[in-house]
Amino acid sequence: MCDWPLGLVEEVYVFGSYARGALEPNDVDVDVVIEHGTDKRWLGESLDASINGRDSYVGMRQALRGRTRGISFQFRGRSSLLDEGFELFLL
C-alpha cells in the first residue's frame, strides 16, 4: 500500500490545455478522485482544517506535487468539469 495520503487516490484525470496537446502549456490541470470517507486520519485532519479555516486538501496536494510547480490540482470536481464541457483523460 502507498504512503498516506497517496493510498487514498482512486483515479487521476488530466484536462485543459495540456490534455488538448498545447505546444507550450502554462500548467497541467489535474482532477484527483480520492476515497476518504472511512479514513479516520483524513477525517480528523479535514475536520481540524475546517475548524481552523484551512484547505483540507493541502496535504494531498503536497504529496501529489512534491517539489514540482505548475500543476493545478482539483478534488471532487469531475462532475462539474464534465458539466462545463471539459474533456477528461484518465491516467
PyMOL Python script that loads the backbone (N, CA, C, O; Angstrom):
from pymol import cmd

cmd.read_pdbstr("""\
ATOM      1  N   MET A   1       0.839  -1.184   0.000  1.00  0.00           N
ATOM      2  CA  MET A   1       0.000   0.000   0.000  1.00  0.00           C
ATOM      3  C   MET A   1       0.882   1.244   0.000  1.00  0.00           C
ATOM      4  O   MET A   1       1.945   1.259   0.620  1.00  0.00           O
ATOM      5  N   CYS A   2       0.439   2.279  -0.693  1.00  0.00           N
ATOM      6  CA  CYS A   2       1.184   3.531  -0.790  1.00  0.00           C
ATOM      7  C   CYS A   2       1.163   4.268   0.539  1.00  0.00           C
ATOM      8  O   CYS A   2       0.313   4.021   1.395  1.00  0.00           O
ATOM      9  N   ASP A   3       2.100   5.164   0.690  1.00  0.00           N
ATOM     10  CA  ASP A   3       2.123   6.012   1.876  1.00  0.00           C
ATOM     11  C   ASP A   3       0.882   6.886   1.929  1.00  0.00           C
ATOM     12  O   ASP A   3       0.301   7.243   0.904  1.00  0.00           O
ATOM     13  N   TRP A   4       0.498   7.218   3.141  1.00  0.00           N
ATOM     14  CA  TRP A   4      -0.645   8.092   3.342  1.00  0.00           C
ATOM     15  C   TRP A   4      -0.240   9.504   2.973  1.00  0.00           C
ATOM     16  O   TRP A   4       0.865   9.902   3.342  1.00  0.00           O
ATOM     17  N   PRO A   5      -1.024  10.276   2.289  1.00  0.00           N
ATOM     18  CA  PRO A   5      -2.401  10.084   1.856  1.00  0.00           C
ATOM     19  C   PRO A   5      -2.534   9.556   0.429  1.00  0.00           C
ATOM     20  O   PRO A   5      -3.650   9.409  -0.068  1.00  0.00           O
ATOM     21  N   LEU A   6      -1.404   9.266  -0.243  1.00  0.00           N
ATOM     22  CA  LEU A   6      -1.478   8.846  -1.644  1.00  0.00           C
ATOM     23  C   LEU A   6      -2.258   7.547  -1.831  1.00  0.00           C
ATOM     24  O   LEU A   6      -2.803   7.306  -2.908  1.00  0.00           O
ATOM     25  N   GLY A   7      -2.315   6.718  -0.808  1.00  0.00           N
ATOM     26  CA  GLY A   7      -3.074   5.478  -0.890  1.00  0.00           C
ATOM     27  C   GLY A   7      -4.578   5.698  -1.012  1.00  0.00           C
ATOM     28  O   GLY A   7      -5.317   4.765  -1.325  1.00  0.00           O
ATOM     29  N   LEU A   8      -5.033   6.924  -0.768  1.00  0.00           N
ATOM     30  CA  LEU A   8      -6.456   7.253  -0.892  1.00  0.00           C
ATOM     31  C   LEU A   8      -6.857   7.601  -2.323  1.00  0.00           C
ATOM     32  O   LEU A   8      -8.049   7.688  -2.619  1.00  0.00           O
ATOM     33  N   VAL A   9      -5.891   7.800  -3.210  1.00  0.00           N
ATOM     34  CA  VAL A   9      -6.170   8.192  -4.597  1.00  0.00           C
ATOM     35  C   VAL A   9      -6.758   7.007  -5.357  1.00  0.00           C
ATOM     36  O   VAL A   9      -6.189   5.916  -5.370  1.00  0.00           O
ATOM     37  N   GLU A  10      -7.917   7.244  -5.994  1.00  0.00           N
ATOM     38  CA  GLU A  10      -8.578   6.206  -6.793  1.00  0.00           C
ATOM     39  C   GLU A  10      -8.370   6.419  -8.283  1.00  0.00           C
ATOM     40  O   GLU A  10      -8.068   5.472  -9.009  1.00  0.00           O
ATOM     41  N   GLU A  11      -8.529   7.657  -8.747  1.00  0.00           N
ATOM     42  CA  GLU A  11      -8.395   7.975 -10.174  1.00  0.00           C
ATOM     43  C   GLU A  11      -7.754   9.346 -10.315  1.00  0.00           C
ATOM     44  O   GLU A  11      -7.893  10.214  -9.453  1.00  0.00           O
ATOM     45  N   VAL A  12      -7.046   9.517 -11.432  1.00  0.00           N
ATOM     46  CA  VAL A  12      -6.428  10.810 -11.752  1.00  0.00           C
ATOM     47  C   VAL A  12      -6.764  11.127 -13.203  1.00  0.00           C
ATOM     48  O   VAL A  12      -6.555  10.306 -14.097  1.00  0.00           O
ATOM     49  N   TYR A  13      -7.290  12.336 -13.426  1.00  0.00           N
ATOM     50  CA  TYR A  13      -7.650  12.786 -14.769  1.00  0.00           C
ATOM     51  C   TYR A  13      -6.850  14.035 -15.102  1.00  0.00           C
ATOM     52  O   TYR A  13      -6.599  14.868 -14.231  1.00  0.00           O
ATOM     53  N   VAL A  14      -6.453  14.165 -16.351  1.00  0.00           N
ATOM     54  CA  VAL A  14      -5.817  15.387 -16.819  1.00  0.00           C
ATOM     55  C   VAL A  14      -6.787  16.069 -17.770  1.00  0.00           C
ATOM     56  O   VAL A  14      -7.505  15.406 -18.519  1.00  0.00           O
ATOM     57  N   PHE A  15      -6.806  17.411 -17.736  1.00  0.00           N
ATOM     58  CA  PHE A  15      -7.706  18.173 -18.597  1.00  0.00           C
ATOM     59  C   PHE A  15      -7.056  19.511 -18.912  1.00  0.00           C
ATOM     60  O   PHE A  15      -5.973  19.814 -18.411  1.00  0.00           O
ATOM     61  N   GLY A  16      -7.704  20.294 -19.725  1.00  0.00           N
ATOM     62  CA  GLY A  16      -7.205  21.627 -20.040  1.00  0.00           C
ATOM     63  C   GLY A  16      -6.233  21.633 -21.207  1.00  0.00           C
ATOM     64  O   GLY A  16      -6.223  20.717 -22.029  1.00  0.00           O
ATOM     65  N   SER A  17      -5.418  22.676 -21.269  1.00  0.00           N
ATOM     66  CA  SER A  17      -4.539  22.885 -22.430  1.00  0.00           C
ATOM     67  C   SER A  17      -3.547  21.747 -22.618  1.00  0.00           C
ATOM     68  O   SER A  17      -3.269  21.359 -23.753  1.00  0.00           O
ATOM     69  N   TYR A  18      -3.011  21.207 -21.537  1.00  0.00           N
ATOM     70  CA  TYR A  18      -2.059  20.101 -21.653  1.00  0.00           C
ATOM     71  C   TYR A  18      -2.738  18.889 -22.283  1.00  0.00           C
ATOM     72  O   TYR A  18      -2.165  18.246 -23.163  1.00  0.00           O
ATOM     73  N   ALA A  19      -3.947  18.575 -21.842  1.00  0.00           N
ATOM     74  CA  ALA A  19      -4.685  17.422 -22.363  1.00  0.00           C
ATOM     75  C   ALA A  19      -5.067  17.621 -23.826  1.00  0.00           C
ATOM     76  O   ALA A  19      -5.182  16.656 -24.581  1.00  0.00           O
ATOM     77  N   ARG A  20      -5.263  18.881 -24.222  1.00  0.00           N
ATOM     78  CA  ARG A  20      -5.612  19.167 -25.615  1.00  0.00           C
ATOM     79  C   ARG A  20      -4.386  19.173 -26.519  1.00  0.00           C
ATOM     80  O   ARG A  20      -4.514  19.322 -27.734  1.00  0.00           O
ATOM     81  N   GLY A  21      -3.199  19.013 -25.939  1.00  0.00           N
ATOM     82  CA  GLY A  21      -1.986  18.934 -26.749  1.00  0.00           C
ATOM     83  C   GLY A  21      -1.323  20.263 -27.033  1.00  0.00           C
ATOM     84  O   GLY A  21      -0.606  20.395 -28.025  1.00  0.00           O
ATOM     85  N   ALA A  22      -1.549  21.248 -26.185  1.00  0.00           N
ATOM     86  CA  ALA A  22      -0.917  22.557 -26.382  1.00  0.00           C
ATOM     87  C   ALA A  22       0.603  22.397 -26.450  1.00  0.00           C
ATOM     88  O   ALA A  22       1.189  21.623 -25.693  1.00  0.00           O
ATOM     89  N   LEU A  23       1.226  23.133 -27.358  1.00  0.00           N
ATOM     90  CA  LEU A  23       2.669  23.027 -27.528  1.00  0.00           C
ATOM     91  C   LEU A  23       3.440  23.595 -26.339  1.00  0.00           C
ATOM     92  O   LEU A  23       4.515  23.098 -26.002  1.00  0.00           O
ATOM     93  N   GLU A  24       2.900  24.625 -25.708  1.00  0.00           N
ATOM     94  CA  GLU A  24       3.560  25.233 -24.555  1.00  0.00           C
ATOM     95  C   GLU A  24       2.537  25.544 -23.457  1.00  0.00           C
ATOM     96  O   GLU A  24       2.222  26.709 -23.212  1.00  0.00           O
ATOM     97  N   PRO A  25       2.019  24.498 -22.798  1.00  0.00           N
ATOM     98  CA  PRO A  25       1.030  24.753 -21.744  1.00  0.00           C
ATOM     99  C   PRO A  25       1.676  25.465 -20.560  1.00  0.00           C
ATOM    100  O   PRO A  25       2.843  25.228 -20.246  1.00  0.00           O
ATOM    101  N   ASN A  26       0.913  26.338 -19.905  1.00  0.00           N
ATOM    102  CA  ASN A  26       1.418  27.048 -18.728  1.00  0.00           C
ATOM    103  C   ASN A  26       1.427  26.163 -17.493  1.00  0.00           C
ATOM    104  O   ASN A  26       2.258  26.334 -16.600  1.00  0.00           O
ATOM    105  N   ASP A  27       0.509  25.226 -17.448  1.00  0.00           N
ATOM    106  CA  ASP A  27       0.424  24.325 -16.311  1.00  0.00           C
ATOM    107  C   ASP A  27      -0.268  23.048 -16.737  1.00  0.00           C
ATOM    108  O   ASP A  27      -0.722  22.926 -17.875  1.00  0.00           O
ATOM    109  N   VAL A  28      -0.346  22.110 -15.833  1.00  0.00           N
ATOM    110  CA  VAL A  28      -1.045  20.856 -16.063  1.00  0.00           C
ATOM    111  C   VAL A  28      -2.217  20.838 -15.087  1.00  0.00           C
ATOM    112  O   VAL A  28      -2.023  20.924 -13.875  1.00  0.00           O
ATOM    113  N   ASP A  29      -3.439  20.726 -15.623  1.00  0.00           N
ATOM    114  CA  ASP A  29      -4.648  20.684 -14.800  1.00  0.00           C
ATOM    115  C   ASP A  29      -5.004  19.226 -14.528  1.00  0.00           C
ATOM    116  O   ASP A  29      -5.147  18.427 -15.453  1.00  0.00           O
ATOM    117  N   VAL A  30      -5.144  18.896 -13.259  1.00  0.00           N
ATOM    118  CA  VAL A  30      -5.377  17.513 -12.842  1.00  0.00           C
ATOM    119  C   VAL A  30      -6.561  17.461 -11.886  1.00  0.00           C
ATOM    120  O   VAL A  30      -6.645  18.253 -10.947  1.00  0.00           O
ATOM    121  N   ASP A  31      -7.479  16.522 -12.129  1.00  0.00           N
ATOM    122  CA  ASP A  31      -8.567  16.263 -11.197  1.00  0.00           C
ATOM    123  C   ASP A  31      -8.279  14.918 -10.537  1.00  0.00           C
ATOM    124  O   ASP A  31      -8.016  13.931 -11.223  1.00  0.00           O
ATOM    125  N   VAL A  32      -8.329  14.880  -9.216  1.00  0.00           N
ATOM    126  CA  VAL A  32      -7.997  13.688  -8.446  1.00  0.00           C
ATOM    127  C   VAL A  32      -9.236  13.206  -7.703  1.00  0.00           C
ATOM    128  O   VAL A  32      -9.886  13.971  -6.991  1.00  0.00           O
ATOM    129  N   VAL A  33      -9.554  11.924  -7.881  1.00  0.00           N
ATOM    130  CA  VAL A  33     -10.673  11.308  -7.171  1.00  0.00           C
ATOM    131  C   VAL A  33     -10.066  10.494  -6.032  1.00  0.00           C
ATOM    132  O   VAL A  33      -9.251   9.600  -6.258  1.00  0.00           O
ATOM    133  N   ILE A  34     -10.476  10.819  -4.799  1.00  0.00           N
ATOM    134  CA  ILE A  34      -9.940  10.094  -3.646  1.00  0.00           C
ATOM    135  C   ILE A  34     -11.070   9.457  -2.857  1.00  0.00           C
ATOM    136  O   ILE A  34     -12.194   9.958  -2.835  1.00  0.00           O
ATOM    137  N   GLU A  35     -10.750   8.341  -2.210  1.00  0.00           N
ATOM    138  CA  GLU A  35     -11.696   7.664  -1.322  1.00  0.00           C
ATOM    139  C   GLU A  35     -11.248   7.970   0.094  1.00  0.00           C
ATOM    140  O   GLU A  35     -10.295   7.381   0.604  1.00  0.00           O
ATOM    141  N   HIS A  36     -11.948   8.893   0.714  1.00  0.00           N
ATOM    142  CA  HIS A  36     -11.540   9.317   2.045  1.00  0.00           C
ATOM    143  C   HIS A  36     -12.657   9.166   3.073  1.00  0.00           C
ATOM    144  O   HIS A  36     -12.495   9.554   4.229  1.00  0.00           O
ATOM    145  N   GLY A  37     -13.769   8.613   2.661  1.00  0.00           N
ATOM    146  CA  GLY A  37     -14.937   8.555   3.533  1.00  0.00           C
ATOM    147  C   GLY A  37     -14.750   7.789   4.831  1.00  0.00           C
ATOM    148  O   GLY A  37     -15.361   8.140   5.840  1.00  0.00           O
ATOM    149  N   THR A  38     -13.922   6.752   4.834  1.00  0.00           N
ATOM    150  CA  THR A  38     -13.761   5.949   6.043  1.00  0.00           C
ATOM    151  C   THR A  38     -12.363   6.061   6.647  1.00  0.00           C
ATOM    152  O   THR A  38     -12.071   5.397   7.642  1.00  0.00           O
ATOM    153  N   ASP A  39     -11.503   6.879   6.071  1.00  0.00           N
ATOM    154  CA  ASP A  39     -10.149   7.020   6.588  1.00  0.00           C
ATOM    155  C   ASP A  39     -10.166   7.974   7.790  1.00  0.00           C
ATOM    156  O   ASP A  39     -10.381   9.176   7.634  1.00  0.00           O
ATOM    157  N   LYS A  40      -9.940   7.432   8.975  1.00  0.00           N
ATOM    158  CA  LYS A  40     -10.054   8.225  10.200  1.00  0.00           C
ATOM    159  C   LYS A  40      -9.036   9.357  10.254  1.00  0.00           C
ATOM    160  O   LYS A  40      -9.343  10.444  10.745  1.00  0.00           O
ATOM    161  N   ARG A  41      -7.849   9.117   9.763  1.00  0.00           N
ATOM    162  CA  ARG A  41      -6.835  10.182   9.763  1.00  0.00           C
ATOM    163  C   ARG A  41      -7.279  11.327   8.864  1.00  0.00           C
ATOM    164  O   ARG A  41      -7.175  12.495   9.240  1.00  0.00           O
ATOM    165  N   TRP A  42      -7.780  10.987   7.663  1.00  0.00           N
ATOM    166  CA  TRP A  42      -8.253  12.022   6.734  1.00  0.00           C
ATOM    167  C   TRP A  42      -9.399  12.821   7.357  1.00  0.00           C
ATOM    168  O   TRP A  42      -9.416  14.050   7.302  1.00  0.00           O
ATOM    169  N   LEU A  43     -10.347  12.107   7.945  1.00  0.00           N
ATOM    170  CA  LEU A  43     -11.493  12.776   8.561  1.00  0.00           C
ATOM    171  C   LEU A  43     -11.052  13.715   9.678  1.00  0.00           C
ATOM    172  O   LEU A  43     -11.566  14.826   9.799  1.00  0.00           O
ATOM    173  N   GLY A  44     -10.103  13.270  10.492  1.00  0.00           N
ATOM    174  CA  GLY A  44      -9.607  14.098  11.585  1.00  0.00           C
ATOM    175  C   GLY A  44      -8.892  15.340  11.095  1.00  0.00           C
ATOM    176  O   GLY A  44      -9.119  16.436  11.607  1.00  0.00           O
ATOM    177  N   GLU A  45      -8.016  15.171  10.089  1.00  0.00           N
ATOM    178  CA  GLU A  45      -7.290  16.320   9.555  1.00  0.00           C
ATOM    179  C   GLU A  45      -8.222  17.274   8.808  1.00  0.00           C
ATOM    180  O   GLU A  45      -8.033  18.490   8.856  1.00  0.00           O
ATOM    181  N   SER A  46      -9.222  16.734   8.121  1.00  0.00           N
ATOM    182  CA  SER A  46     -10.190  17.581   7.416  1.00  0.00           C
ATOM    183  C   SER A  46     -11.013  18.402   8.395  1.00  0.00           C
ATOM    184  O   SER A  46     -11.255  19.589   8.176  1.00  0.00           O
ATOM    185  N   LEU A  47     -11.435  17.770   9.462  1.00  0.00           N
ATOM    186  CA  LEU A  47     -12.204  18.472  10.489  1.00  0.00           C
ATOM    187  C   LEU A  47     -11.362  19.581  11.118  1.00  0.00           C
ATOM    188  O   LEU A  47     -11.841  20.700  11.300  1.00  0.00           O
ATOM    189  N   ASP A  48     -10.121  19.271  11.446  1.00  0.00           N
ATOM    190  CA  ASP A  48      -9.227  20.273  12.022  1.00  0.00           C
ATOM    191  C   ASP A  48      -9.022  21.438  11.058  1.00  0.00           C
ATOM    192  O   ASP A  48      -9.045  22.598  11.470  1.00  0.00           O
ATOM    193  N   ALA A  49      -8.820  21.132   9.771  1.00  0.00           N
ATOM    194  CA  ALA A  49      -8.629  22.182   8.769  1.00  0.00           C
ATOM    195  C   ALA A  49      -9.880  23.053   8.655  1.00  0.00           C
ATOM    196  O   ALA A  49      -9.781  24.278   8.592  1.00  0.00           O
ATOM    197  N   SER A  50     -11.050  22.425   8.630  1.00  0.00           N
ATOM    198  CA  SER A  50     -12.295  23.181   8.516  1.00  0.00           C
ATOM    199  C   SER A  50     -12.512  24.098   9.713  1.00  0.00           C
ATOM    200  O   SER A  50     -12.902  25.255   9.555  1.00  0.00           O
ATOM    201  N   ILE A  51     -12.259  23.580  10.905  1.00  0.00           N
ATOM    202  CA  ILE A  51     -12.431  24.372  12.126  1.00  0.00           C
ATOM    203  C   ILE A  51     -11.499  25.577  12.119  1.00  0.00           C
ATOM    204  O   ILE A  51     -11.860  26.654  12.594  1.00  0.00           O
ATOM    205  N   ASN A  52     -10.298  25.389  11.576  1.00  0.00           N
ATOM    206  CA  ASN A  52      -9.290  26.445  11.591  1.00  0.00           C
ATOM    207  C   ASN A  52      -9.224  27.240  10.290  1.00  0.00           C
ATOM    208  O   ASN A  52      -8.290  28.017  10.089  1.00  0.00           O
ATOM    209  N   GLY A  53     -10.213  27.052   9.398  1.00  0.00           N
ATOM    210  CA  GLY A  53     -10.295  27.842   8.176  1.00  0.00           C
ATOM    211  C   GLY A  53      -9.223  27.530   7.139  1.00  0.00           C
ATOM    212  O   GLY A  53      -8.846  28.395   6.348  1.00  0.00           O
ATOM    213  N   ARG A  54      -8.733  26.291   7.144  1.00  0.00           N
ATOM    214  CA  ARG A  54      -7.703  25.899   6.174  1.00  0.00           C
ATOM    215  C   ARG A  54      -8.293  24.949   5.137  1.00  0.00           C
ATOM    216  O   ARG A  54      -9.351  24.355   5.344  1.00  0.00           O
ATOM    217  N   ASP A  55      -7.593  24.820   4.034  1.00  0.00           N
ATOM    218  CA  ASP A  55      -7.966  23.893   2.968  1.00  0.00           C
ATOM    219  C   ASP A  55      -7.579  22.478   3.399  1.00  0.00           C
ATOM    220  O   ASP A  55      -6.413  22.222   3.699  1.00  0.00           O
ATOM    221  N   SER A  56      -8.539  21.564   3.431  1.00  0.00           N
ATOM    222  CA  SER A  56      -8.263  20.199   3.883  1.00  0.00           C
ATOM    223  C   SER A  56      -7.465  19.386   2.866  1.00  0.00           C
ATOM    224  O   SER A  56      -7.017  18.283   3.180  1.00  0.00           O
ATOM    225  N   TYR A  57      -7.281  19.907   1.659  1.00  0.00           N
ATOM    226  CA  TYR A  57      -6.555  19.174   0.628  1.00  0.00           C
ATOM    227  C   TYR A  57      -5.086  19.577   0.503  1.00  0.00           C
ATOM    228  O   TYR A  57      -4.396  19.089  -0.392  1.00  0.00           O
ATOM    229  N   VAL A  58      -4.597  20.446   1.368  1.00  0.00           N
ATOM    230  CA  VAL A  58      -3.211  20.908   1.281  1.00  0.00           C
ATOM    231  C   VAL A  58      -2.234  19.739   1.359  1.00  0.00           C
ATOM    232  O   VAL A  58      -1.311  19.650   0.549  1.00  0.00           O
ATOM    233  N   GLY A  59      -2.426  18.848   2.319  1.00  0.00           N
ATOM    234  CA  GLY A  59      -1.533  17.695   2.471  1.00  0.00           C
ATOM    235  C   GLY A  59      -1.534  16.799   1.251  1.00  0.00           C
ATOM    236  O   GLY A  59      -0.485  16.298   0.846  1.00  0.00           O
ATOM    237  N   MET A  60      -2.712  16.592   0.657  1.00  0.00           N
ATOM    238  CA  MET A  60      -2.801  15.765  -0.549  1.00  0.00           C
ATOM    239  C   MET A  60      -2.099  16.443  -1.716  1.00  0.00           C
ATOM    240  O   MET A  60      -1.380  15.792  -2.475  1.00  0.00           O
ATOM    241  N   ARG A  61      -2.304  17.756  -1.862  1.00  0.00           N
ATOM    242  CA  ARG A  61      -1.626  18.483  -2.937  1.00  0.00           C
ATOM    243  C   ARG A  61      -0.114  18.367  -2.801  1.00  0.00           C
ATOM    244  O   ARG A  61       0.582  18.127  -3.788  1.00  0.00           O
ATOM    245  N   GLN A  62       0.393  18.534  -1.596  1.00  0.00           N
ATOM    246  CA  GLN A  62       1.835  18.447  -1.370  1.00  0.00           C
ATOM    247  C   GLN A  62       2.356  17.047  -1.664  1.00  0.00           C
ATOM    248  O   GLN A  62       3.429  16.894  -2.247  1.00  0.00           O
ATOM    249  N   ALA A  63       1.605  16.023  -1.265  1.00  0.00           N
ATOM    250  CA  ALA A  63       2.021  14.646  -1.524  1.00  0.00           C
ATOM    251  C   ALA A  63       2.042  14.343  -3.023  1.00  0.00           C
ATOM    252  O   ALA A  63       2.945  13.657  -3.503  1.00  0.00           O
ATOM    253  N   LEU A  64       1.053  14.849  -3.763  1.00  0.00           N
ATOM    254  CA  LEU A  64       0.984  14.613  -5.202  1.00  0.00           C
ATOM    255  C   LEU A  64       2.016  15.423  -5.979  1.00  0.00           C
ATOM    256  O   LEU A  64       2.639  14.915  -6.911  1.00  0.00           O
ATOM    257  N   ARG A  65       2.191  16.659  -5.600  1.00  0.00           N
ATOM    258  CA  ARG A  65       3.044  17.581  -6.342  1.00  0.00           C
ATOM    259  C   ARG A  65       4.523  17.386  -6.047  1.00  0.00           C
ATOM    260  O   ARG A  65       5.356  17.511  -6.945  1.00  0.00           O
ATOM    261  N   GLY A  66       4.855  17.084  -4.814  1.00  0.00           N
ATOM    262  CA  GLY A  66       6.261  17.030  -4.434  1.00  0.00           C
ATOM    263  C   GLY A  66       6.867  18.412  -4.597  1.00  0.00           C
ATOM    264  O   GLY A  66       6.315  19.393  -4.099  1.00  0.00           O
ATOM    265  N   ARG A  67       7.975  18.501  -5.275  1.00  0.00           N
ATOM    266  CA  ARG A  67       8.642  19.791  -5.498  1.00  0.00           C
ATOM    267  C   ARG A  67       8.299  20.400  -6.848  1.00  0.00           C
ATOM    268  O   ARG A  67       8.814  21.461  -7.203  1.00  0.00           O
ATOM    269  N   THR A  68       7.434  19.735  -7.602  1.00  0.00           N
ATOM    270  CA  THR A  68       7.057  20.201  -8.933  1.00  0.00           C
ATOM    271  C   THR A  68       6.119  21.393  -8.847  1.00  0.00           C
ATOM    272  O   THR A  68       5.202  21.418  -8.027  1.00  0.00           O
ATOM    273  N   ARG A  69       6.357  22.369  -9.692  1.00  0.00           N
ATOM    274  CA  ARG A  69       5.457  23.521  -9.783  1.00  0.00           C
ATOM    275  C   ARG A  69       4.712  23.440 -11.110  1.00  0.00           C
ATOM    276  O   ARG A  69       5.106  22.698 -12.010  1.00  0.00           O
ATOM    277  N   GLY A  70       3.654  24.193 -11.219  1.00  0.00           N
ATOM    278  CA  GLY A  70       2.932  24.240 -12.481  1.00  0.00           C
ATOM    279  C   GLY A  70       1.878  23.164 -12.637  1.00  0.00           C
ATOM    280  O   GLY A  70       1.406  22.915 -13.746  1.00  0.00           O
ATOM    281  N   ILE A  71       1.503  22.523 -11.540  1.00  0.00           N
ATOM    282  CA  ILE A  71       0.427  21.543 -11.583  1.00  0.00           C
ATOM    283  C   ILE A  71      -0.723  22.083 -10.741  1.00  0.00           C
ATOM    284  O   ILE A  71      -0.540  22.435  -9.575  1.00  0.00           O
ATOM    285  N   SER A  72      -1.905  22.144 -11.340  1.00  0.00           N
ATOM    286  CA  SER A  72      -3.087  22.649 -10.655  1.00  0.00           C
ATOM    287  C   SER A  72      -3.998  21.475 -10.329  1.00  0.00           C
ATOM    288  O   SER A  72      -4.555  20.849 -11.231  1.00  0.00           O
ATOM    289  N   PHE A  73      -4.152  21.174  -9.040  1.00  0.00           N
ATOM    290  CA  PHE A  73      -4.976  20.044  -8.618  1.00  0.00           C
ATOM    291  C   PHE A  73      -6.379  20.501  -8.250  1.00  0.00           C
ATOM    292  O   PHE A  73      -6.577  21.574  -7.681  1.00  0.00           O
ATOM    293  N   GLN A  74      -7.335  19.665  -8.589  1.00  0.00           N
ATOM    294  CA  GLN A  74      -8.724  19.885  -8.236  1.00  0.00           C
ATOM    295  C   GLN A  74      -9.228  18.577  -7.647  1.00  0.00           C
ATOM    296  O   GLN A  74      -8.865  17.496  -8.109  1.00  0.00           O
ATOM    297  N   PHE A  75     -10.064  18.683  -6.628  1.00  0.00           N
ATOM    298  CA  PHE A  75     -10.613  17.499  -5.982  1.00  0.00           C
ATOM    299  C   PHE A  75     -12.130  17.577  -6.001  1.00  0.00           C
ATOM    300  O   PHE A  75     -12.719  18.644  -5.830  1.00  0.00           O
ATOM    301  N   ARG A  76     -12.745  16.424  -6.211  1.00  0.00           N
ATOM    302  CA  ARG A  76     -14.204  16.327  -6.228  1.00  0.00           C
ATOM    303  C   ARG A  76     -14.816  17.245  -7.282  1.00  0.00           C
ATOM    304  O   ARG A  76     -15.912  17.770  -7.084  1.00  0.00           O
ATOM    305  N   GLY A  77     -14.122  17.441  -8.390  1.00  0.00           N
ATOM    306  CA  GLY A  77     -14.619  18.342  -9.412  1.00  0.00           C
ATOM    307  C   GLY A  77     -14.976  17.673 -10.716  1.00  0.00           C
ATOM    308  O   GLY A  77     -15.366  18.349 -11.668  1.00  0.00           O
ATOM    309  N   ARG A  78     -14.854  16.360 -10.785  1.00  0.00           N
ATOM    310  CA  ARG A  78     -15.058  15.652 -12.044  1.00  0.00           C
ATOM    311  C   ARG A  78     -16.424  15.948 -12.655  1.00  0.00           C
ATOM    312  O   ARG A  78     -16.505  16.280 -13.838  1.00  0.00           O
ATOM    313  N   SER A  79     -17.485  15.835 -11.885  1.00  0.00           N
ATOM    314  CA  SER A  79     -18.839  16.079 -12.405  1.00  0.00           C
ATOM    315  C   SER A  79     -18.992  17.509 -12.897  1.00  0.00           C
ATOM    316  O   SER A  79     -19.554  17.741 -13.967  1.00  0.00           O
ATOM    317  N   SER A  80     -18.501  18.465 -12.129  1.00  0.00           N
ATOM    318  CA  SER A  80     -18.588  19.880 -12.522  1.00  0.00           C
ATOM    319  C   SER A  80     -17.806  20.140 -13.797  1.00  0.00           C
ATOM    320  O   SER A  80     -18.272  20.862 -14.678  1.00  0.00           O
ATOM    321  N   LEU A  81     -16.621  19.558 -13.899  1.00  0.00           N
ATOM    322  CA  LEU A  81     -15.807  19.752 -15.102  1.00  0.00           C
ATOM    323  C   LEU A  81     -16.504  19.178 -16.328  1.00  0.00           C
ATOM    324  O   LEU A  81     -16.521  19.804 -17.388  1.00  0.00           O
ATOM    325  N   LEU A  82     -17.077  17.993 -16.184  1.00  0.00           N
ATOM    326  CA  LEU A  82     -17.804  17.382 -17.297  1.00  0.00           C
ATOM    327  C   LEU A  82     -19.014  18.222 -17.681  1.00  0.00           C
ATOM    328  O   LEU A  82     -19.300  18.398 -18.866  1.00  0.00           O
ATOM    329  N   ASP A  83     -19.733  18.747 -16.672  1.00  0.00           N
ATOM    330  CA  ASP A  83     -20.888  19.603 -16.938  1.00  0.00           C
ATOM    331  C   ASP A  83     -20.493  20.874 -17.694  1.00  0.00           C
ATOM    332  O   ASP A  83     -21.262  21.391 -18.504  1.00  0.00           O
ATOM    333  N   GLU A  84     -19.287  21.365 -17.419  1.00  0.00           N
ATOM    334  CA  GLU A  84     -18.805  22.581 -18.075  1.00  0.00           C
ATOM    335  C   GLU A  84     -18.188  22.304 -19.448  1.00  0.00           C
ATOM    336  O   GLU A  84     -17.748  23.231 -20.128  1.00  0.00           O
ATOM    337  N   GLY A  85     -18.155  21.031 -19.857  1.00  0.00           N
ATOM    338  CA  GLY A  85     -17.685  20.693 -21.186  1.00  0.00           C
ATOM    339  C   GLY A  85     -16.209  20.347 -21.296  1.00  0.00           C
ATOM    340  O   GLY A  85     -15.685  20.216 -22.402  1.00  0.00           O
ATOM    341  N   PHE A  86     -15.530  20.197 -20.155  1.00  0.00           N
ATOM    342  CA  PHE A  86     -14.121  19.806 -20.204  1.00  0.00           C
ATOM    343  C   PHE A  86     -14.020  18.338 -20.563  1.00  0.00           C
ATOM    344  O   PHE A  86     -14.812  17.516 -20.104  1.00  0.00           O
ATOM    345  N   GLU A  87     -13.042  18.021 -21.383  1.00  0.00           N
ATOM    346  CA  GLU A  87     -12.771  16.625 -21.721  1.00  0.00           C
ATOM    347  C   GLU A  87     -11.714  16.126 -20.761  1.00  0.00           C
ATOM    348  O   GLU A  87     -10.633  16.708 -20.672  1.00  0.00           O
ATOM    349  N   LEU A  88     -12.014  15.047 -20.035  1.00  0.00           N
ATOM    350  CA  LEU A  88     -11.095  14.498 -19.042  1.00  0.00           C
ATOM    351  C   LEU A  88     -10.481  13.207 -19.569  1.00  0.00           C
ATOM    352  O   LEU A  88     -11.159  12.393 -20.196  1.00  0.00           O
ATOM    353  N   PHE A  89      -9.196  13.032 -19.307  1.00  0.00           N
ATOM    354  CA  PHE A  89      -8.480  11.833 -19.740  1.00  0.00           C
ATOM    355  C   PHE A  89      -7.956  11.103 -18.510  1.00  0.00           C
ATOM    356  O   PHE A  89      -7.147  11.650 -17.761  1.00  0.00           O
ATOM    357  N   LEU A  90      -8.409   9.874 -18.298  1.00  0.00           N
ATOM    358  CA  LEU A  90      -7.995   9.073 -17.167  1.00  0.00           C
ATOM    359  C   LEU A  90      -6.551   8.630 -17.365  1.00  0.00           C
ATOM    360  O   LEU A  90      -6.193   8.094 -18.414  1.00  0.00           O
ATOM    361  N   LEU A  91      -5.736   8.856 -16.358  1.00  0.00           N
ATOM    362  CA  LEU A  91      -4.325   8.431 -16.428  1.00  0.00           C
ATOM    363  C   LEU A  91      -4.172   7.055 -15.824  1.00  0.00           C
ATOM    364  O   LEU A  91      -3.065   6.518 -15.786  1.00  0.00           O
TER     365      LEU A  91
END
""", "prot")
cmd.dss("prot")
cmd.show_as("cartoon", "prot")
cmd.util.cbc("prot")
cmd.orient("prot")
